[in-house]
Amino acid sequence: MSSRLVAKMASSYIKTGNKLLLTLLVIASIACSAKAKTGPTHGKLVVCYISTWAVYRPGNGAYAIENFDPNLCTHVIYAFAGLDITQSAIKSLDPWQDLKEDYGKGGYEHLTGFKITHPHLKVSLAIGGWNEGSKNYSLLVADPEQRRRFVKQVTTFIRKYNFDGLDLDWEYPTQRGGRPQDRENFVQLTKELRDEFDNYGLLLTSAIGAAKNVIDQAYDVRQISRYLDYLHIMCYDYHGSWDKLVGYNAPLRAPEGDVLSVEFTIDYLLKMGAPPNKIVIGLPFYGRTFRTPRDGNAGDVTDGTAFQGPFTREDGFLGYNEICNILSNKTSGWTTIWDAKTSQMLARSERDVFSGLVQVVTYDSARSIANKVKFAVEKKLAGTMIWSIDTDDFRGSCAPEDDIYADYKYLQSNGHAIMPKRINSNYPLLRTINEATTLALDEVEQTIEDNEIPHGSIEDRKNSNASGNVLLQRSLLDLIAFVLFTYHLVF
């Protein structure tokens, strides 16, 4: 049935006062519109980890499931569940927070419940994490019978709580108490999980270490890429107080020969056989802290110690929400330095009169995030993942940054980047990811057009961007046609 005929029939039924048909058309239109309005529309993944222990942070740092905004993510991952090696089973690490039993808060079902109003959202459960270590996972994957029991039990567990999948956060195979055979056994675990999950349409993903030596020892990249839906690359912690030098937490680029950068990690994984459409680049919503007797520049020697923030209370670690609050205090004496080569921000305090030390934090500003999003788009990666959204300025306490798109040349006007308008001030980094993804897709497309022989007029090529809207309109007309056809059959 043609769209012209559909429009004519719809007009006819409206004129004749057929209220039933008009109601059906309105319902169909609303249903279509409601579906289109949930979640990001740029077509790339935005994978949001929630570290659920953040609920216990003090004051404005406390993050509960209620603070989550499902419109800003395509996927959300509940971190973490643990491994019961005696039962070869996944288990809750915080039953009162995770489960409803014994008057618990039911965090699992609270998070998966967002899917009712936001059907675009996929919710996974992560198992593992840094504190879980490696030894028990090494024991599990080495025993075929234990693997079999685990695969069956974990499948039942995630389906029971309405999760869409499992995220493996073994940090890391062969490392920290692991064994060399973990590399092959991890492949076998992913294969067996894939075979079982395919029966239920479940997602299987894994957090992957970013350091070259970890990649070489822990992962058969080509093989695990066969069985995982996505590889979540932890592109952070390249430097920290452990180096005894001030260094950047997550440099986008580094000097030639330096393997500690996001660019090297992604290029190396691609070289090792990871498909770009399965790679999800990790973005840190936190920085690494240092103390130095020198001026507080990158490369300065430190005393090997670090400092902590009022919310996260972890030595060597500051959440973005803690950093922006420090910098918002104009009398604090802190200053910032942008490093264009690494796309990193460095902030430093005045020298302490008692210790003689300068405090330093290196972190991803909104501009850093925007540049990494553009890098991911240029590499045709699946999207981005965030560790973790509970350290974004989720309450909107800080003033917005004004140089976010300084490196997006097609947004420039008289030497200044045109800032997109935002209605809400909370989640500034997460909003930057979604904005930057759309803008980077346009920028990459524009760059391609500028480098090719144009066909047709400039106006024609601009109008080609409207093709998505045309497809949506056609889908709606098809739906209306179906409603009309059904109406004729029934009446």
C-alpha positions in Angstrom: 0.0 0.0 0.0 1.5 3.4 -1.0 2.1 6.2 1.4 -0.2 8.5 -0.7 -3.0 5.9 -0.5 -2.5 5.6 3.3 -2.7 9.4 3.7 -5.9 9.5 1.6 -7.5 6.7 3.5 -6.6 8.2 6.9 -8.1 11.5 5.8 -11.3 9.8 4.6 -11.8 8.0 7.9 -11.1 11.1 9.9 -13.7 13.1 7.8 -16.3 10.4 8.3 -15.8 10.5 12.0 -14.5 6.9 12.4 -13.2 7.4 16.0 -12.1 3.7 16.4 -9.7 4.0 13.4 -8.5 7.4 14.5 -7.8 6.0 18.0 -5.8 3.1 16.5 -3.7 5.5 14.4 -3.0 7.7 17.4 -2.0 4.7 19.5 0.3 3.4 16.7 1.9 6.8 16.3 2.4 7.3 20.1 3.9 3.8 20.4 6.4 4.5 17.6 7.3 7.9 19.0 7.8 6.5 22.6 10.2 3.9 21.3 12.2 6.5 19.4 12.6 8.7 22.5 14.3 6.2 24.8 18.0 6.2 25.0 20.8 7.6 22.8 20.0 7.9 19.1 23.5 8.0 17.6 23.7 4.3 17.1 26.9 3.7 19.1 27.2 1.9 22.4 27.4 3.8 25.6 28.2 1.2 28.3 27.7 2.5 31.8 29.3 0.7 34.8 27.8 1.4 38.2 30.1 0.5 41.2 27.3 -0.3 43.5 29.3 0.2 46.7 29.1 3.9 45.8 25.8 4.0 47.7 27.9 3.9 50.9 29.9 7.1 50.1 29.3 10.1 52.4 27.2 13.1 51.6 26.8 14.2 48.0 29.1 11.4 46.9 26.5 8.7 47.7 25.2 7.1 44.5 22.0 4.9 44.6 20.3 3.1 41.8 17.7 6.0 41.9 20.4 8.4 40.6 20.8 6.4 37.4 19.5 8.1 34.2 18.7 5.4 31.6 18.3 7.9 28.8 22.1 8.5 28.7 23.3 4.8 28.3 22.6 2.0 25.8 23.9 -0.6 28.3 24.4 -0.5 32.0 26.4 -3.0 34.1 25.9 -3.8 37.7 29.3 -4.2 39.3 30.1 -6.6 41.0 28.9 -10.1 41.8 31.4 -12.6 43.1 32.5 -16.2 42.6 31.7 -19.0 45.1 34.5 -21.4 44.1 33.2 -24.1 46.4 29.9 -24.2 44.5 31.2 -23.2 41.1 28.6 -20.4 41.2 28.0 -16.7 40.9 27.0 -15.1 44.1 25.9 -11.7 45.5 28.7 -9.8 47.2 26.2 -7.6 49.1 22.9 -9.4 49.6 21.2 -6.6 51.5 22.0 -4.2 48.6 21.5 -6.6 45.7 18.6 -8.9 46.7 15.1 -8.6 48.1 15.4 -11.6 50.5 15.5 -10.7 54.2 14.1 -7.2 53.5 17.0 -6.3 51.2 16.9 -3.3 48.8 16.7 -5.5 45.6 19.3 -3.6 43.6 19.4 -6.3 40.9 15.7 -6.0 40.1 15.7 -2.3 40.6 18.2 -1.8 37.9 16.7 -4.3 35.5 13.3 -2.6 36.1 14.4 0.4 34.1 13.8 -1.7 31.0 10.1 -1.4 31.4 10.1 2.3 30.7 13.3 2.3 28.6 13.1 -0.7 26.3 16.3 0.2 24.5 18.3 -0.5 27.7 20.4 -3.7 28.1 21.4 -4.6 31.7 24.2 -6.9 32.5 25.7 -8.3 35.7 29.5 -8.1 36.1 31.4 -10.8 38.0 34.8 -10.2 39.4 36.7 -6.9 39.7 40.1 -6.0 41.1 39.3 -7.0 44.7 38.2 -10.5 43.6 41.7 -11.3 42.4 42.5 -14.1 40.0 43.2 -17.3 41.9 39.6 -18.7 42.2 38.9 -17.9 38.5 42.1 -19.8 37.5 40.9 -22.8 39.5 37.4 -22.6 38.0 38.4 -22.5 34.3 41.0 -25.3 34.7 38.3 -27.9 35.7 35.9 -28.9 32.9 33.3 -30.1 35.4 33.5 -26.9 37.4 33.1 -24.9 34.2 30.1 -26.9 33.2 28.4 -26.3 36.6 29.2 -22.6 36.5 27.9 -22.1 33.0 24.5 -23.7 33.9 24.2 -21.9 37.3 25.2 -18.4 36.1 22.7 -18.7 33.2 19.9 -19.5 35.6 21.0 -16.7 38.0 21.1 -13.9 35.5 17.8 -15.0 34.0 16.2 -15.2 37.4 16.9 -11.5 38.0 16.0 -10.4 34.4 19.6 -9.4 33.4 20.3 -9.4 29.7 23.8 -10.8 30.0 27.0 -11.4 31.9 30.2 -9.3 32.0 33.4 -11.1 32.8 35.7 -9.0 34.9 38.5 -11.5 35.7 41.5 -9.2 36.4 43.4 -10.9 34.9 43.9 -14.4 33.4 47.5 -15.6 34.1 48.1 -12.6 36.4 47.8 -12.0 40.2 47.8 -15.6 41.2 46.7 -17.0 37.9 48.6 -19.6 35.8 49.9 -19.7 32.2 47.2 -22.1 31.1 44.5 -19.5 32.0 44.9 -18.0 28.5 43.5 -21.1 26.8 41.1 -22.0 29.6 39.6 -18.5 29.4 38.8 -19.1 25.7 37.1 -22.3 26.6 35.0 -20.6 29.3 33.9 -17.9 26.8 33.0 -20.7 24.3 30.9 -22.7 26.7 29.1 -19.6 28.0 28.5 -18.5 24.4 27.0 -21.9 23.5 24.6 -21.8 26.5 23.8 -18.1 26.2 22.7 -18.4 22.6 19.8 -20.6 23.8 18.4 -17.6 25.6 19.6 -14.6 23.5 21.9 -13.4 26.3 24.9 -11.0 26.0 28.4 -12.1 26.8 31.0 -9.4 27.3 34.3 -9.0 29.1 36.5 -6.3 30.6 39.9 -6.5 29.0 43.2 -5.1 30.4 44.9 -2.4 28.4 48.6 -3.0 29.1 50.5 -4.8 26.3 52.1 -7.3 28.6 48.7 -8.2 30.1 47.1 -8.6 26.6 50.0 -10.8 25.4 49.9 -13.1 28.4 46.2 -13.2 29.3 44.2 -13.1 26.1 44.0 -15.0 22.8 42.4 -12.0 21.3 41.3 -13.5 18.1 39.6 -16.5 19.8 37.8 -14.7 22.6 36.5 -12.2 20.0 34.7 -15.1 18.4 32.6 -15.8 21.5 32.3 -12.3 23.2 29.7 -9.8 21.9 31.9 -6.9 23.0 35.3 -6.4 24.5 35.3 -3.6 27.1 38.9 -2.3 27.0 40.0 -0.7 30.3 42.0 2.2 28.8 43.1 3.8 32.1 45.5 3.3 35.0 48.4 3.6 32.5 50.2 5.7 35.2 49.8 6.3 38.9 51.6 6.9 42.2 53.2 3.5 41.9 55.5 4.9 39.2 57.0 7.4 41.6 56.6 10.0 38.8 53.7 12.3 37.9 52.1 10.6 34.9 48.8 10.8 33.0 46.1 8.3 34.0 44.8 7.7 30.4 46.8 9.4 27.7 45.2 9.2 24.3 48.6 9.3 22.6 52.2 8.9 23.8 55.6 9.3 22.2 56.6 6.7 19.6 57.8 3.5 21.3 55.7 4.1 24.4 53.1 1.4 24.7 51.2 3.1 27.5 48.5 4.9 25.7 44.9 4.5 24.5 46.0 4.7 20.9 48.6 1.9 21.2 46.2 -0.4 23.1 43.4 -0.1 20.5 45.8 -0.4 17.5 47.4 -3.4 19.1 44.1 -5.2 19.7 43.1 -4.5 16.1 46.4 -5.9 15.0 45.9 -9.0 17.2 42.5 -9.7 15.5 39.8 -8.0 17.5 37.1 -6.7 15.2 36.6 -2.9 15.5 32.8 -3.4 15.8 33.4 -5.5 19.0 35.8 -3.1 20.7 34.4 -0.7 23.3 36.9 1.9 24.4 37.0 2.5 28.2 36.8 6.1 29.5 37.7 6.9 33.1 35.5 9.3 35.1 38.3 9.7 37.6 41.9 10.8 37.9 45.2 9.6 39.5 46.8 11.6 42.3 50.4 12.3 43.3 52.5 14.3 45.8 55.8 15.8 44.5 58.4 18.1 46.1 58.9 19.7 42.6 56.6 22.0 40.7 53.9 19.5 39.8 54.5 18.9 36.1 54.2 15.6 34.2 57.4 13.6 34.8 58.2 15.2 38.1 59.5 12.7 40.7 57.1 12.0 43.6 57.4 10.6 47.1 55.4 7.5 46.0 52.4 8.5 48.1 49.1 9.9 47.0 46.0 11.5 48.5 42.3 10.7 48.5 39.0 12.5 48.1 36.1 13.1 50.5 33.7 10.8 48.6 35.7 7.9 47.2 38.3 7.9 50.1 40.8 5.8 48.1 44.5 6.8 48.1 45.7 7.7 44.6 42.1 8.2 43.2 39.8 11.1 42.8 36.4 11.0 41.1 35.6 13.6 38.5 32.9 14.9 40.9 35.6 15.4 43.5 38.0 17.1 41.1 35.5 19.5 39.7 34.4 20.5 43.2 38.1 21.3 44.1 38.5 23.4 40.9 35.1 25.2 41.4 36.6 26.8 44.5 38.3 29.8 43.0 40.2 30.4 46.3 41.6 26.9 46.5 44.9 27.8 44.8 44.6 25.0 42.3 45.6 25.5 38.6 45.1 23.4 35.5 47.3 22.6 32.5 46.0 21.1 29.3 48.3 18.6 27.5 47.4 18.6 23.8 49.7 15.7 22.9 48.0 13.3 25.3 44.5 14.9 25.6 44.9 14.9 29.3 44.3 17.5 32.0 46.7 18.1 34.9 45.6 20.0 38.0 48.0 21.0 40.8 47.7 22.7 44.2 49.8 25.4 45.8 52.8 24.1 47.7 52.0 23.0 51.2 53.9 25.2 53.7 54.3 22.4 56.2 55.2 19.4 54.0 56.7 21.3 51.1 54.8 19.1 48.6 52.5 19.9 45.7 49.4 17.8 45.2 48.7 16.7 41.6 45.9 14.9 39.8 45.9 13.9 36.2 42.4 13.2 34.7 40.0 13.2 31.8 38.2 16.5 31.4 35.2 16.8 29.2 37.5 17.9 26.4 39.6 14.7 26.9 36.4 12.7 26.7 35.2 14.4 23.5 38.6 13.8 21.8 38.6 10.1 22.7 35.0 9.7 21.4 36.2 11.2 18.1 39.1 8.8 18.1 36.7 5.9 18.6 34.5 7.1 15.8 37.5 7.5 13.5 38.5 3.9 14.3 35.0 2.7 13.6 34.8 1.1 17.1 31.5 -0.1 18.6 31.4 2.7 21.1 32.5 3.7 24.6 32.3 2.4 28.1 32.6 4.3 31.4 34.2 3.4 34.7 32.2 4.5 36.3 29.2 6.8 36.1 28.9 7.2 39.9 32.0 9.5 39.9 30.6 11.8 37.2 29.2 15.0 38.5 25.8 13.3 38.6 24.3 15.9 40.9 25.3 18.8 38.6 27.2 20.7 41.3 30.0 22.1 39.2 30.1 24.8 36.5 30.2 23.3 32.9 33.5 23.3 31.1 33.7 25.7 28.2 36.4 24.1 26.0 34.9 20.7 25.4 34.9 20.9 21.6 38.0 23.0 21.1 39.4 20.2 18.9 36.3 19.7 16.7 37.2 21.9 13.7 33.7 21.8 12.1 32.3 23.4 15.3 34.6 26.4 15.1 33.3 29.9 14.6 35.7 32.8 14.8 38.2 30.7 16.6 35.8 29.4 19.2 33.9 26.1 19.4 30.1 26.4 19.3 28.8 24.7 22.4 25.6 22.6 22.1 22.9 23.8 24.4 22.2 21.6 27.4 18.9 21.6 29.4 20.4 19.7 32.4 23.7 20.2 34.2 24.1 16.8 35.8 26.2 14.0 34.3 28.4 16.4 32.3 30.9 13.8 31.2 28.2 11.3 30.2 26.3 14.0 28.3 29.6 14.9 26.6 29.9 11.3 25.4 26.5 11.3 23.7 26.9 14.8 22.3 30.4 14.1 21.1 29.4 10.8 19.4 26.8 12.6 17.3 29.2 15.5 16.5 32.1 13.2 15.8 30.0 11.1 13.4 29.1 14.3 11.5 32.7 15.5 11.6 34.1 12.3 10.3 31.5 12.3 7.5 32.3 15.9 6.7 36.0 15.1 6.5 35.4 12.3 4.1 33.2 14.6 1.9 35.9 17.2 1.9 38.5 14.7 0.7 36.4 13.2 -2.1 35.2 14.4 -5.5 31.6 15.7 -4.8 28.7 14.4 -6.7 25.7 16.7 -7.0 25.2 20.0 -5.3 26.3 20.9 -1.7 22.6 21.1 -0.9 22.0 17.6 -2.1 24.8 16.2 0.1 23.5 18.1 3.1 20.1 16.7 2.5 21.5 13.2 2.5 21.8 13.5 6.3 18.0 13.5 6.5 17.8 9.9 5.2 17.3 8.5 8.7 14.3 10.8 9.2 12.9 9.6 5.9 13.3 5.9 6.9 11.5 6.7 10.2 8.7 8.3 8.4 8.4 5.4 6.1 8.3 3.0 9.0 5.5 5.0 10.6 3.5 5.0 7.3 4.0 1.2 7.0 2.6 0.9 10.6 -0.4 3.0 9.7 -0.9 0.9 6.6 -0.9 -2.3 8.7 -3.4 -0.8 11.1 -5.7 0.2 8.2 -5.3 -3.3 6.6 -6.1 -5.0 10.0 -9.2 -2.7 10.4 -10.6 -3.8 7.0 -10.2 -7.4 7.9 -11.9 -7.0 11.2 -14.7 -4.6 10.2 
